[in-house]
Amino acid sequence: MRKLLVISSSFIVILIAIAIFLRTTNYELRTVYAANSTPSADIKAKLEELKKEIASKAAKLKQEIGRRLT
């Protein structure tokens, strides 16, 4: 009986440790997903993509103007 009690109590301690670990991990993952799924995050990503596209077109125009002037 005592051996069973020791095994079951250590099993409960392990389960509690796993539950605490999973709970804290779950909270950390929620904040990451929330930051990536907000509308403002999507808008910022699209804005950065648009900035790169504009810079690329400006560089092409600058090359074309430089080529025509020389």
A tleap script that builds the chain and sets N, CA, C and O, in Angstrom:
source leaprc.protein.ff14SB
mol = sequence {
  NMET ARG LYS LEU LEU VAL ILE SER SER SER
  PHE ILE VAL ILE LEU ILE ALA ILE ALA ILE
  PHE LEU ARG THR THR ASN TYR GLU LEU ARG
  THR VAL TYR ALA ALA ASN SER THR PRO SER
  ALA ASP ILE LYS ALA LYS LEU GLU GLU LEU
  LYS LYS GLU ILE ALA SER LYS ALA ALA LYS
  LEU LYS GLN GLU ILE GLY ARG ARG LEU CTHR
}
set mol.1.N position { 0.819 -1.191 0.000 }
set mol.1.CA position { 0.000 0.000 0.000 }
set mol.1.C position { 0.866 1.259 0.000 }
set mol.1.O position { 0.581 2.219 -0.716 }
set mol.2.N position { 1.925 1.243 0.811 }
set mol.2.CA position { 2.795 2.415 0.893 }
set mol.2.C position { 3.499 2.646 -0.446 }
set mol.2.O position { 3.647 3.789 -0.878 }
set mol.3.N position { 3.934 1.562 -1.107 }
set mol.3.CA position { 4.611 1.684 -2.392 }
set mol.3.C position { 3.664 2.287 -3.429 }
set mol.3.O position { 4.077 3.126 -4.230 }
set mol.4.N position { 2.419 1.874 -3.421 }
set mol.4.CA position { 1.421 2.409 -4.339 }
set mol.4.C position { 1.188 3.893 -4.066 }
set mol.4.O position { 1.025 4.681 -4.997 }
set mol.5.N position { 1.173 4.268 -2.802 }
set mol.5.CA position { 0.972 5.660 -2.427 }
set mol.5.C position { 2.136 6.521 -2.901 }
set mol.5.O position { 1.917 7.634 -3.380 }
set mol.6.N position { 3.357 6.037 -2.780 }
set mol.6.CA position { 4.539 6.775 -3.228 }
set mol.6.C position { 4.520 6.933 -4.741 }
set mol.6.O position { 4.814 8.011 -5.257 }
set mol.7.N position { 4.178 5.869 -5.452 }
set mol.7.CA position { 4.138 5.928 -6.914 }
set mol.7.C position { 3.044 6.877 -7.379 }
set mol.7.O position { 3.268 7.680 -8.285 }
set mol.8.N position { 1.873 6.800 -6.777 }
set mol.8.CA position { 0.775 7.656 -7.206 }
set mol.8.C position { 1.053 9.121 -6.864 }
set mol.8.O position { 0.686 10.010 -7.634 }
set mol.9.N position { 1.694 9.387 -5.725 }
set mol.9.CA position { 1.994 10.775 -5.375 }
set mol.9.C position { 3.066 11.354 -6.300 }
set mol.9.O position { 2.988 12.525 -6.673 }
set mol.10.N position { 4.058 10.557 -6.670 }
set mol.10.CA position { 5.064 11.064 -7.609 }
set mol.10.C position { 4.450 11.254 -8.994 }
set mol.10.O position { 4.828 12.175 -9.718 }
set mol.11.N position { 3.513 10.397 -9.363 }
set mol.11.CA position { 2.815 10.541 -10.639 }
set mol.11.C position { 2.004 11.836 -10.656 }
set mol.11.O position { 1.976 12.537 -11.667 }
set mol.12.N position { 1.352 12.153 -9.555 }
set mol.12.CA position { 0.572 13.387 -9.453 }
set mol.12.C position { 1.486 14.601 -9.546 }
set mol.12.O position { 1.141 15.582 -10.204 }
set mol.13.N position { 2.634 14.550 -8.904 }
set mol.13.CA position { 3.589 15.657 -8.970 }
set mol.13.C position { 4.058 15.868 -10.406 }
set mol.13.O position { 4.171 17.007 -10.859 }
set mol.14.N position { 4.329 14.794 -11.115 }
set mol.14.CA position { 4.763 14.898 -12.513 }
set mol.14.C position { 3.648 15.489 -13.369 }
set mol.14.O position { 3.907 16.341 -14.219 }
set mol.15.N position { 2.417 15.047 -13.154 }
set mol.15.CA position { 1.290 15.590 -13.911 }
set mol.15.C position { 1.099 17.080 -13.648 }
set mol.15.O position { 0.815 17.843 -14.572 }
set mol.16.N position { 1.251 17.491 -12.407 }
set mol.16.CA position { 1.121 18.912 -12.077 }
set mol.16.C position { 2.226 19.717 -12.750 }
set mol.16.O position { 1.971 20.807 -13.263 }
set mol.17.N position { 3.439 19.200 -12.755 }
set mol.17.CA position { 4.552 19.899 -13.412 }
set mol.17.C position { 4.301 20.033 -14.907 }
set mol.17.O position { 4.555 21.087 -15.489 }
set mol.18.N position { 3.806 18.977 -15.526 }
set mol.18.CA position { 3.505 19.033 -16.963 }
set mol.18.C position { 2.388 20.030 -17.232 }
set mol.18.O position { 2.457 20.790 -18.197 }
set mol.19.N position { 1.364 20.036 -16.392 }
set mol.19.CA position { 0.247 20.959 -16.573 }
set mol.19.C position { 0.712 22.408 -16.457 }
set mol.19.O position { 0.291 23.256 -17.243 }
set mol.20.N position { 1.568 22.696 -15.494 }
set mol.20.CA position { 2.087 24.061 -15.333 }
set mol.20.C position { 2.922 24.452 -16.538 }
set mol.20.O position { 2.811 25.574 -17.032 }
set mol.21.N position { 3.750 23.547 -17.013 }
set mol.21.CA position { 4.577 23.829 -18.187 }
set mol.21.C position { 3.712 24.109 -19.408 }
set mol.21.O position { 3.968 25.062 -20.144 }
set mol.22.N position { 2.698 23.292 -19.626 }
set mol.22.CA position { 1.834 23.477 -20.790 }
set mol.22.C position { 1.021 24.764 -20.689 }
set mol.22.O position { 0.775 25.421 -21.700 }
set mol.23.N position { 0.608 25.123 -19.498 }
set mol.23.CA position { -0.148 26.370 -19.331 }
set mol.23.C position { 0.707 27.583 -19.667 }
set mol.23.O position { 0.247 28.477 -20.377 }
set mol.24.N position { 1.927 27.634 -19.179 }
set mol.24.CA position { 2.775 28.792 -19.459 }
set mol.24.C position { 3.160 28.829 -20.928 }
set mol.24.O position { 3.237 29.909 -21.514 }
set mol.25.N position { 3.402 27.684 -21.532 }
set mol.25.CA position { 3.723 27.638 -22.953 }
set mol.25.C position { 2.534 28.114 -23.767 }
set mol.25.O position { 2.707 28.833 -24.751 }
set mol.26.N position { 1.353 27.732 -23.378 }
set mol.26.CA position { 0.150 28.117 -24.090 }
set mol.26.C position { -0.035 29.634 -24.066 }
set mol.26.O position { -0.404 30.218 -25.085 }
set mol.27.N position { 0.213 30.282 -22.933 }
set mol.27.CA position { 0.085 31.731 -22.861 }
set mol.27.C position { 1.105 32.418 -23.759 }
set mol.27.O position { 0.778 33.412 -24.408 }
set mol.28.N position { 2.315 31.918 -23.808 }
set mol.28.CA position { 3.339 32.523 -24.653 }
set mol.28.C position { 2.971 32.407 -26.121 }
set mol.28.O position { 3.185 33.348 -26.884 }
set mol.29.N position { 2.424 31.277 -26.528 }
set mol.29.CA position { 2.059 31.094 -27.923 }
set mol.29.C position { 0.872 31.963 -28.313 }
set mol.29.O position { 0.814 32.442 -29.445 }
set mol.30.N position { -0.064 32.177 -27.417 }
set mol.30.CA position { -1.216 33.025 -27.732 }
set mol.30.C position { -0.783 34.443 -28.060 }
set mol.30.O position { -1.313 35.050 -28.991 }
set mol.31.N position { 0.165 34.978 -27.314 }
set mol.31.CA position { 0.587 36.348 -27.586 }
set mol.31.C position { 1.282 36.445 -28.931 }
set mol.31.O position { 1.139 37.451 -29.626 }
set mol.32.N position { 2.025 35.429 -29.310 }
set mol.32.CA position { 2.691 35.437 -30.610 }
set mol.32.C position { 1.666 35.376 -31.721 }
set mol.32.O position { 1.755 36.139 -32.683 }
set mol.33.N position { 0.701 34.493 -31.610 }
set mol.33.CA position { -0.324 34.385 -32.637 }
set mol.33.C position { -1.159 35.659 -32.701 }
set mol.33.O position { -1.522 36.106 -33.789 }
set mol.34.N position { -1.461 36.239 -31.563 }
set mol.34.CA position { -2.270 37.451 -31.550 }
set mol.34.C position { -1.536 38.597 -32.232 }
set mol.34.O position { -2.157 39.375 -32.955 }
set mol.35.N position { -0.249 38.716 -32.021 }
set mol.35.CA position { 0.505 39.801 -32.643 }
set mol.35.C position { 0.569 39.641 -34.149 }
set mol.35.O position { 0.575 40.635 -34.876 }
set mol.36.N position { 0.618 38.414 -34.628 }
set mol.36.CA position { 0.706 38.188 -36.067 }
set mol.36.C position { -0.641 38.239 -36.755 }
set mol.36.O position { -0.691 38.424 -37.971 }
set mol.37.N position { -1.725 38.084 -36.035 }
set mol.37.CA position { -3.025 38.006 -36.675 }
set mol.37.C position { -3.826 39.299 -36.585 }
set mol.37.O position { -4.964 39.344 -37.052 }
set mol.38.N position { -3.272 40.335 -36.007 }
set mol.38.CA position { -4.007 41.584 -35.905 }
set mol.38.C position { -4.054 42.277 -37.256 }
set mol.38.O position { -3.140 42.122 -38.066 }
set mol.39.N position { -5.110 43.040 -37.505 }
set mol.39.CA position { -5.203 43.767 -38.775 }
set mol.39.C position { -4.056 44.758 -38.965 }
set mol.39.O position { -3.594 44.959 -40.088 }
set mol.40.N position { -3.598 45.372 -37.888 }
set mol.40.CA position { -2.504 46.334 -38.029 }
set mol.40.C position { -1.208 45.644 -38.439 }
set mol.40.O position { -0.389 46.239 -39.140 }
set mol.41.N position { -1.010 44.397 -38.011 }
set mol.41.CA position { 0.185 43.655 -38.434 }
set mol.41.C position { 0.126 43.372 -39.925 }
set mol.41.O position { 1.144 43.447 -40.614 }
set mol.42.N position { -1.065 43.046 -40.430 }
set mol.42.CA position { -1.229 42.815 -41.866 }
set mol.42.C position { -0.997 44.100 -42.647 }
set mol.42.O position { -0.362 44.085 -43.702 }
set mol.43.N position { -1.504 45.198 -42.137 }
set mol.43.CA position { -1.334 46.486 -42.812 }
set mol.43.C position { 0.135 46.883 -42.834 }
set mol.43.O position { 0.631 47.380 -43.844 }
set mol.44.N position { 0.831 46.666 -41.722 }
set mol.44.CA position { 2.257 47.007 -41.672 }
set mol.44.C position { 3.055 46.179 -42.665 }
set mol.44.O position { 3.969 46.692 -43.310 }
set mol.45.N position { 2.718 44.904 -42.792 }
set mol.45.CA position { 3.424 44.039 -43.743 }
set mol.45.C position { 3.166 44.499 -45.171 }
set mol.45.O position { 4.084 44.533 -45.991 }
set mol.46.N position { 1.927 44.850 -45.470 }
set mol.46.CA position { 1.591 45.336 -46.812 }
set mol.46.C position { 2.272 46.668 -47.090 }
set mol.46.O position { 2.713 46.920 -48.212 }
set mol.47.N position { 2.361 47.516 -46.081 }
set mol.47.CA position { 3.017 48.808 -46.243 }
set mol.47.C position { 4.501 48.630 -46.529 }
set mol.47.O position { 5.056 49.323 -47.382 }
set mol.48.N position { 5.147 47.709 -45.824 }
set mol.48.CA position { 6.565 47.435 -46.074 }
set mol.48.C position { 6.772 46.887 -47.482 }
set mol.48.O position { 7.741 47.244 -48.152 }
set mol.49.N position { 5.879 46.034 -47.925 }
set mol.49.CA position { 5.967 45.487 -49.281 }
set mol.49.C position { 5.791 46.599 -50.315 }
set mol.49.O position { 6.487 46.626 -51.330 }
set mol.50.N position { 4.867 47.503 -50.056 }
set mol.50.CA position { 4.637 48.630 -50.959 }
set mol.50.C position { 5.846 49.557 -50.998 }
set mol.50.O position { 6.208 50.058 -52.062 }
set mol.51.N position { 6.471 49.789 -49.848 }
set mol.51.CA position { 7.680 50.621 -49.806 }
set mol.51.C position { 8.789 50.013 -50.657 }
set mol.51.O position { 9.478 50.724 -51.388 }
set mol.52.N position { 8.957 48.704 -50.560 }
set mol.52.CA position { 9.992 48.034 -51.360 }
set mol.52.C position { 9.684 48.143 -52.844 }
set mol.52.O position { 10.587 48.349 -53.655 }
set mol.53.N position { 8.419 48.007 -53.201 }
set mol.53.CA position { 8.026 48.101 -54.605 }
set mol.53.C position { 8.266 49.512 -55.138 }
set mol.53.O position { 8.755 49.676 -56.256 }
set mol.54.N position { 7.931 50.514 -54.358 }
set mol.54.CA position { 8.145 51.905 -54.770 }
set mol.54.C position { 9.632 52.194 -54.905 }
set mol.54.O position { 10.050 52.851 -55.859 }
set mol.55.N position { 10.429 51.715 -53.970 }
set mol.55.CA position { 11.876 51.932 -54.044 }
set mol.55.C position { 12.460 51.254 -55.271 }
set mol.55.O position { 13.357 51.801 -55.912 }
set mol.56.N position { 11.968 50.080 -55.603 }
set mol.56.CA position { 12.446 49.370 -56.787 }
set mol.56.C position { 12.106 50.140 -58.056 }
set mol.56.O position { 12.946 50.279 -58.945 }
set mol.57.N position { 10.888 50.634 -58.142 }
set mol.57.CA position { 10.476 51.405 -59.321 }
set mol.57.C position { 11.249 52.714 -59.413 }
set mol.57.O position { 11.599 53.146 -60.511 }
set mol.58.N position { 11.519 53.346 -58.282 }
set mol.58.CA position { 12.287 54.591 -58.284 }
set mol.58.C position { 13.711 54.340 -58.761 }
set mol.58.O position { 14.272 55.154 -59.493 }
set mol.59.N position { 14.291 53.234 -58.358 }
set mol.59.CA position { 15.647 52.901 -58.802 }
set mol.59.C position { 15.673 52.644 -60.305 }
set mol.59.O position { 16.613 53.051 -60.988 }
set mol.60.N position { 14.656 51.977 -60.819 }
set mol.60.CA position { 14.578 51.735 -62.265 }
set mol.60.C position { 14.421 53.042 -63.031 }
set mol.60.O position { 15.047 53.228 -64.074 }
set mol.61.N position { 13.592 53.946 -62.523 }
set mol.61.CA position { 13.418 55.248 -63.170 }
set mol.61.C position { 14.713 56.046 -63.152 }
set mol.61.O position { 15.063 56.697 -64.136 }
set mol.62.N position { 15.417 55.992 -62.039 }
set mol.62.CA position { 16.683 56.712 -61.929 }
set mol.62.C position { 17.689 56.170 -62.941 }
set mol.62.O position { 18.411 56.944 -63.569 }
set mol.63.N position { 17.743 54.866 -63.102 }
set mol.63.CA position { 18.641 54.270 -64.098 }
set mol.63.C position { 18.246 54.693 -65.507 }
set mol.63.O position { 19.104 55.023 -66.326 }
set mol.64.N position { 16.958 54.682 -65.784 }
set mol.64.CA position { 16.473 55.055 -67.117 }
set mol.64.C position { 16.786 56.517 -67.421 }
set mol.64.O position { 17.209 56.843 -68.530 }
set mol.65.N position { 16.583 57.386 -66.456 }
set mol.65.CA position { 16.885 58.810 -66.653 }
set mol.65.C position { 18.377 59.005 -66.842 }
set mol.65.O position { 18.800 59.765 -67.713 }
set mol.66.N position { 19.176 58.328 -66.039 }
set mol.66.CA position { 20.629 58.428 -66.185 }
set mol.66.C position { 21.098 57.921 -67.536 }
set mol.66.O position { 22.017 58.485 -68.129 }
set mol.67.N position { 20.479 56.870 -68.019 }
set mol.67.CA position { 20.850 56.300 -69.318 }
set mol.67.C position { 20.469 57.254 -70.452 }
set mol.67.O position { 21.224 57.389 -71.415 }
set mol.68.N position { 19.334 57.906 -70.359 }
set mol.68.CA position { 18.887 58.817 -71.421 }
set mol.68.C position { 19.673 60.128 -71.416 }
set mol.68.O position { 19.856 60.747 -72.464 }
set mol.69.N position { 20.132 60.546 -70.250 }
set mol.69.CA position { 20.878 61.806 -70.177 }
set mol.69.C position { 22.314 61.651 -70.659 }
set mol.69.O position { 22.925 62.634 -71.079 }
set mol.70.N position { 22.862 60.459 -70.611 }
set mol.70.CA position { 24.256 60.289 -71.034 }
set mol.70.C position { 24.377 59.890 -72.469 }
set mol.70.O position { 25.488 59.711 -72.969 }
savepdb mol mol.pdb
quit
